Amino acid sequence: MDNLFLEGFDEKTISMALDVFLRDFAQFEVEDMQNDTFRRFVQELGINIVTFTHEDSYVKTARFMDWYGVDDATLWINLEQYVMKKDSLF
């Protein structure tokens, strides 16, 4: 994950990271979700969500945010706004 922070995130790398987070959800503890790497990923997700072009990325993001209890109101609002616009995107 640290390499991704250095190289930068795009929709493809975020989608791959989301696949891993969703696959390994049962193995995560509360402490894992409070570490800096997890928080930085959520921040990068919020920054990059506006660049998504694939509907699947939005679905994975919503599932990730729900399962991991992401409480960033701005991120939820951005997700909702872009999903509501999906008719023009997809």
Beta strands, then each sheet from edge to edge (+ up, - down):
end
